[in-house]
Amino acid sequence: MVQASVGVYPKVPHGIGLINRDQAQRGSKKPLSLNCHAGTTTLVLAASSQGLDKVSEDSQAFFAERALGSLHFKAIVMENLHHIVVVGGGAGGLELVTRLGNKLGKKHKARISLVDAGLTHVWKPLLHEVASGSLDASANEINYRAHARKHHYEFQLGRMSGLDRSAKEIVIAAFHDDEGNEVVPERRIRYDTLVIAVGSTANDFGTPGAQEHCLFLDSLRQARRFHNLMLNAFLRKNHEALQGKPHSLNISIIGAGATGVELAAELRLASRELPVYGMNHLKSSDVSISVIEAADRILPALPGRLSAAATRELQRQKVQVLTGQPVSEVRENSLVMKDGTELPSEMTIWAAGIKAPGFLADLDGLEANRGNQLMVEQTLKTTRDDHIFAFGDCAACPQPDSDRPVPPRAQAAHQQADTLFETLCNRLEGKEAVPFVYNDHGSLINFSKYTTVGNLMGNLSGRSMYIEGKVARLFYVSLYRMHQVALHGFVRTGVIWLMDKISRAMHPRLKLH
Ligand SMILES: Cc1cc2nc3c(=O)[nH]c(=O)nc-3n(C[C@H](O)[C@H](O)[C@H](O)COP(=O)(O)OP(=O)(O)OC[C@H]3O[C@@H](n4cnc5c(N)ncnc54)[C@H](O)[C@@H]3O)c2cc1C
């Protein structure tokens, strides 16, 4: 029970807001709204000398925050609300907290918190463009704190490392600065409902040398690191060319899924554009780009026609495509294939396969698969805990008509965020969870500014339609715009789109630092 007193006090009691007696009698600070759903919160206002004994009863805390205007009081009230904690503010998690904040947080129907290991959000499918320099990440970065304030949720910086299901608490690892000094010690956050959306990282399948010698594209930090290393490599090779020394640069991408294929096209564009900005001794043909795939065709998860079109496009862009070639070891400046052949490679990027973060594998008894994904039911509720949900790349969600789980894609995370939003709103009202049904709208592969190819799924016929060129590019871009609409609304997304256009017209096509 939360109590507040109205009266004349020498000073405001700790944690309690104060209406002075005159205001209460004049009614100048009346309840502005009584529609609070904090069923557990009772607010009693007792005027010590003027007979205002009991102003409100159950579910009236909302008025107190407005009338008393006290931050302390707000904190007390918020603590008594149902607390939904979402861990991971990525493609799915950030959309979910934004909608929950706008609907439930704003009206104080629930307390919404987001926990993320980073301070800013960048939509992950853009990372290969950040790596190549064709996209300036800072223009597409969202600061969680600012976004939280605008959309009525709380943000906590930290990396989840454990879970105490009996206490309903998540464990956040101690936070250290770049010098290794502890900034915040390990802490715990209590939840009523927990949603885990921590995404995935590349899976190197234990390949020897991969961790030491490969670059990965799992985070903005890694994408920026790649970009810097690439620029330095170009600079070094340009200098060697100037001195008449051998100066070829070999870049290998292991894994020819969508990420690997799109990255290859972005890198080819970078190698073509750099001379325009002054590195005129290094030619694009000096930069050899190879995509290496263990399966017998690239884009093995997509239809054969798409794979064939993508192969043709890569070859047209002078990207070497090696299929049926599992990599057995990565060395500092080379790759060893399963058949023993060694390929020179000064820069190697690992883009084959994904796995969920390791801490999920043993998370206080929750069920996980071999790829560390949490096992969830059709409703996205974890199989062993009614208070914990998981979605996006870190969850294995069954599909009714398939023996394969929902694929780890941005479009799936986006759809799951929508379903979970409905489920969590229902949950507060004691209603049923909504089952998730994945609607595959097709796949699109973008070859930088050159072209886009893809298949669109016909919702009624179930057949896919092959598209390419400008139409395909339009659909490709719309996936990101949908994400922006979910985060900012239509009007702001329109403004951002306009600003992007202006920025592209004013700045170099490639980010050069
Ligand atoms: C280069 C690249 C290109 C891609 N292109 C496409 C594409 O074109 N189309 C498509 O559909 N999909 C694409 N994908 C896949 C897509 O990005 C993912 O499927 C999607 O981002 C998954 O969303 P998510 O919310 O599950 O996780 P993510 O978007 O990965 O977000 C996870 C969040 O959790 C946070 N986090 C991680 N661990 C912790 C922790 N322990 N504690 C707190 N926070 C944590 C991270 O900081 C991050 O913010 C691409 C992926 C990559 C890497």
The ligand as an ORCA input file, in Angstrom:
! r2SCAN-3c Opt
* xyz 0 1
  C      25.057     -7.899    -41.702
  C      23.661     -8.456    -41.521
  C      22.707     -8.279    -42.532
  C      21.405     -8.770    -42.362
  N      20.487     -8.552    -43.356
  C      19.212     -8.970    -43.169
  C      18.213     -8.712    -44.163
  O      18.495     -8.116    -45.206
  N      16.947     -9.139    -43.929
  C      16.588     -9.798    -42.784
  O      15.415    -10.151    -42.613
  N      17.509    -10.064    -41.824
  C      18.813     -9.675    -41.988
  N      19.750     -9.937    -41.027
  C      19.323    -10.667    -39.817
  C      18.659     -9.685    -38.835
  O      19.526     -8.623    -38.578
  C      18.293    -10.378    -37.539
  O      17.476    -11.484    -37.825
  C      17.543     -9.435    -36.597
  O      18.332     -8.316    -36.289
  C      17.177    -10.169    -35.308
  O      16.549     -9.263    -34.451
  P      16.625     -9.480    -32.872
  O      15.777     -8.418    -32.255
  O      16.325    -10.889    -32.530
  O      18.150     -9.270    -32.469
  P      19.160     -8.075    -32.789
  O      18.624     -7.137    -33.785
  O      20.462     -8.736    -33.068
  O      19.259     -7.311    -31.386
  C      19.761     -7.925    -30.224
  C      19.978     -6.836    -29.178
  O      20.288     -7.462    -27.938
  C      21.378     -6.807    -27.318
  N      22.034     -7.806    -26.464
  C      22.708     -8.909    -26.864
  N      23.100     -9.615    -25.778
  C      22.657     -8.937    -24.695
  C      22.737     -9.165    -23.277
  N      23.347    -10.245    -22.777
  N      22.196     -8.248    -22.445
  C      21.582     -7.133    -22.934
  N      21.464     -6.880    -24.255
  C      21.988     -7.781    -25.117
  C      22.230     -6.297    -28.463
  O      23.026     -5.186    -28.049
  C      21.159     -5.908    -29.503
  O      20.762     -4.564    -29.334
  C      21.066     -9.468    -41.180
  C      22.025     -9.678    -40.181
  C      23.318     -9.170    -40.348
  C      24.348     -9.392    -39.259
*
